[in-house]
């Protein structure tokens, strides 16, 4: 079955950068939608960014627009989230998500069938 594994999280100071990686395996991903979500302690899981596997159509949450960049490498079945100018409020567990078809419910976690285990991002001075 499809498996997603995140990595790259860690501790960073405000204004710093991190790059998250999602390694996908267990299938072919042509036509998939791939996304990043995050969840802070005691908070609801929220949408961060989405990319379509084939045409690289991207969409960002307002809270990260201009600071985060989502990308993918089709040959390596890998997705990235480059996070720049990090803020305290970016602290969360970040999850990789995927769906085998494109949905108009881009920001709805229920629209994604596959999830990784999450990687912790902590922004602190």
N, C-alpha and C positions, 0 to 999 in steps of 0.2 A: 504494500500500500504506500501511498504518498507519505513521506516524512519530511519535516521541516525542522532545522536545527539552527538556532540563533547563536551568535557569538559577538564579541567585541565590546561588550559593556564594561563599565568600570567607574572609577571616581575621577571627576574632572572639576576644575575651578570654573566659576562663572566667566563667560566669554571664551571658554575653551572649546575644543572640538573632539568628537569621537566619530568613528565609522563603525556601524553595525553591519554584520554579515548574516545572511540567511542562506544556508545550504539546503537545496531541495533534492530529493531522491525518490525513487520508487515509481517513476512514470515519466511520460513526456508532457511538456508543459505548454505546447502550442495551443493558443486560444485561452490560456489561463489568465485570470486577474490575480495579481499579487499585491499584498498590502502590509503596512506596518500599523499596529495599534499599540497603545500603552495604557498602563493602569498603575496609578499611585495607590498607596495604602488607604483603605477606606473609601476609595473613589470608584466610580464606574469606569469601565474600559472605554477608551476614547480613540477615535480614528486619528491617524497621523498622516499617512500618504498611501497612494495606490499607483501601480504601474501595470499596464497590460503587457503580456509577455512578448507578443509579436511586434506591435507597432510602437511600443514605448510611450503610449499615451499616459500622461501623469496628472495627478490631482492631489492637492495638498489641503490640509486643514488650515484655517486662517491663522491659528496660533503658531504654526511653523513655517508658513509661506515666507520665502526669502531667506530663511536660515537653514532649512533642511533640504537635501536633494536625494531623491530616490532614483536608483538605477538598477540595471540587471545585466548579467552576462549569460546569454542564451547557451553558448557552448559549454559553459561550466555549471549550468543550472544554479546560478548564484544571484542573489539579490542583495543590494546594499542600501544603507541609509547613512548618508554623510550628514552629520549634525554639527553646525557651526554656530558660534555666538550663543552657546548654551546658557540657559537661565535656571534659577532655582526651581521654577515650576516645571521644568522638563524632567525632573527626577521621577522615575517610574520604572516598572518592569516593561520592557519593550518586547512585543510579540510579532512574529512573522505569521502571516495568514495567506491562504490561497483559496481560489475557487476555480473549477474547471470551465466555467463560462463567465462572460462579462455580465454584470448586473448594474442596473441603474441605482441600486441601493449601495452606493460606493462607501458610505460612512457607517453602514450598519454592520456590526460584528456578526449578526445572524446570517448575513449573506455569504459568509465564508465557511467552507467545509473543513479545511485543514488548518492546523495550528501548531506552532512550535512550543517549546517549553518556557521560553522567555529568557531575557538577559537583563540584568540590573544595570541601570544608569543612575548614578548619583552625582548631582551638581552641588558642590559645597565649597565654601572658602575655608 
